[in-house]
C-alpha cells in the first residue's frame, strides 16, 4: 500500500476531516502506543498502519483489504 492509497482509504472510511483526526489523535496499541502520524513518520509501512487503525476502530473485515486502490480502467 502506497501512502496515497493509505490516504484514500482513510478518507473513504472516515471522511476527509475525521480521517485527519484519527491519524493525528488515535493511539494505536498495535504500533507501540503511537498515533498513525507518528508511526508513518517513524517509517512504519502504510499497510501496517491501516490494518492497525482498522482493528482499533472496529472497521468491518471486508473493508480492510482492497481499499485505497484506484478504480481499474474500464475496458474499451
N, C-alpha and C positions, 0 to 999 in steps of 0.2 A: 504494500500500500504506500503510495506516494503521499507527501504532505498535502498536496492539492486534493487528493482523494479523501484523506482524513478530514480536511476542512469541509468538503462537500457532504461527507457522511454526517458530520456534526450538525451542519446547517439543515440537512434533510431530517434528521432525527429530532432535533431540539428546537429548530428555528434559528435564524442567524443571531438574534440578540441573546437568547438564552444559551446558545452554544458557546458564546464568548464567556458567559458567566460560569458555565460548567467547566470549561477549560481552565479558567483562572482560579476558581474557588473550591471546586470539589477535590477533597483529599482522597487519593486512591491508595488504599492499603496494599493492594497487589503490586504497587510500584514504589514501595518503600515510604509510604506516607508522604508522597509528593503530589502536587497538582499535575494535571496533564501538561500545562505550560512548562512547569519545572522539569518534568520527565522528558519532554521533547527537547528542551534546551540542554539537558544533560546527555542527549544522544539516544534516548530510547526510541526504538522504531515506532512509527505512527500506528502500525497494525497492532502492536502490543498495547499501546496507549488506548486505542479504540476498543479493543476487547476488554481492557480493564474498566473503561467507562461503561461499556455495555453491562458488565457483570455488576458493577456498583450501583447502577441506576435501574436495574431490572428491565433492560431492553429485551423484548422477546427474542429468543434464539434465532428465529427465522430472519431477523433483521441484522444479525451480527456479521454475516458474510455477504459479499457482493455489493454492499452499499458503497457509495463514493466512486464507483466506476462510471466512466462516461457511457452514455447510451450508445449501443452499436449503430454504425451507419446502416441505413436501410439499403437493401439490395435494389438496384435499379434495373 
